Amino acid sequence: MERIRKAYSCGTLTKAQVNKRGYNRFLEIRKDVVVRISEEKILEDVRWGGLKGYVTNTDLPAEDVVAQYRGLWVVERAFRISKGTLDMRPMFHFNERRVEAHVCICFAADKVYKELECIIAITDIPMSVDKVLDIARTITTIRVKMPQNHEVYTKTLFLSDQQKAIQPLFDLAGLWVL
């Protein structure tokens, strides 16, 4: 509050300061030009400081609403992962089946990501999922089909130290192949 009062009293309150959340919640802007510090807003902030309110349209008990809100970060993280790590972008579908299919694919991708996160933790590999995926992209698998008997031989090459560090994940993946 000292900084905003000092800036306002010197007449140096800039547009950038007005746009800052820390400043603008205590300002009143009148007639698109007149700016003044609102003592009422400051008192209101002091009154509610440190408290968080929840508005909902559900019949759930208050404890359940707060618990659900505290778990919101999991959903937000899933969306962040799907947009960033999984490179999913908005799709514009025009029928309900395609929308449902898209949601299903996004859910499946998130589930695979979370499963990989668990497997990395179980195998004590000290890397994030993103790092493991970056390294996995550099690993080469060679398939050779023999001309005599048409058998196919497959060999995955783990050449660098980083690739060797995530090799246990590939060994586990071999157990899941049907």
Secondary structure, 3 states (H helix, E strand, C coil): CHHHHHHHHCCCCCHHHHHCHHHHCCEEEECCCEEEECHHHHHHHHHHCCCCCCCCCCCCCHHHHHHHHHCHHHHHHHHHHHHCCCCCCCCCCCCHHHHHHHHHHHHHHHHHHHHHHHHHHHCCCCCCHHHHHHHHCCCEEEEEECCCCCCEEEEEECCCHHHHHCHHHHHHHHHHCC
